[in-house]
């Protein structure tokens, strides 16, 4: 007997082992609890401020950056919409991935794009794929500009990472969720706020337990069955700022 004919393909075997391992993480409460505890310590120590993408600070957990890279390369979006620009690191990351794909553009929306960040983004080698829109993401005029960018696109990915109150994120979901194409994602960051201890204090911030992106997406999902939580992404990385926040459009 030719053993090569009965030996599973190595790549297929690796993929199946990975699938089973990720599935087991979803049931591993000890591992998940430790991940939540580590995330809380990381937040207190501003750990997520340590990283950058192509010279621009990217204020995310490394696992979330890897997860977003996988999503972009799977969805192959014509347009990535990001609400919340900060220093522009994730804008640059999405633009560089689209550059590898040979197509697509990124729209970054922020109520305030600081002059130094704007200059750095506009001078970046990936600037040709990036459009900056300054204004509140829930302002009707801003939303109209984004819709115009999305018109005619066959694959659109949305990332929400701006103001983290329930009301603001729910409005973003209502405005930008419809732009997400079938098979793509609306990723809602900082849903982990709801999972922090009840006595956790957010200094000078209006959000907290009961008023945050996770409470907003839960309300959104009740009336939008076209979206579902892709739990496999969270199960894969465990340490994420977006638990339950990877919303896939069916």
Protein Blocks (a to p, Z undefined) as FASTA:
>chain_A
ZZklmmccfklmmmmmmmmmmmmmmmmmmlmmmmmmmmmmmmmnommmmpceehiacddd
fklmmmmmmmmmmnopabdcdehjknommmmmmmmmmmmnopacdddddfbdcfklmmmm
mmpmklmmpccdeddfklmklmmmmmmmmgopabdcddddbbfbfklmmmmmmmmmmmpc
ghiacddehklmmmpcfklccehiabdehiafklmmmmmmmmmmkbccdfklmmmnopac
kghkaccdZZ
